[in-house]
Amino acid sequence: MTYHYERPDEKAMADLDQLLHHLAEELAGWRRRTLKAEAELQEARDNGGVLAGPELTQSRQRVIELEMENQALRQRIDGARERLKTLAGRLTFLEQHGGGNAA
């Protein structure tokens, strides 16, 4: 007779790994957008900090869009942070109640 031991924290660890993967993707996206915005800002500074009429309107609209996107991303990060706390709690529980086998 063979017995297959399944670690009690395996599901929690898989969930945590998936969550961390998604967070890493989000951070990479933020980094790309930040670098692009910094390049646009430097370009504006190189032009004396003055933008032409339509460019000024487009820039203001872009700032509004980025602020809205930033707010949405913050909400997603807050949700992910809460899920991470839940997973960490589950993992702690499994480690404490798993008979010491969940190392």
Summary of the structure (lengths in Angstrom):
residues: 103
radius of gyration: 22.7
end to end distance: 25.7
largest distance: 79.8
contacts: 219
relative contact order: 0.16
helix: 80%
strand: 0%
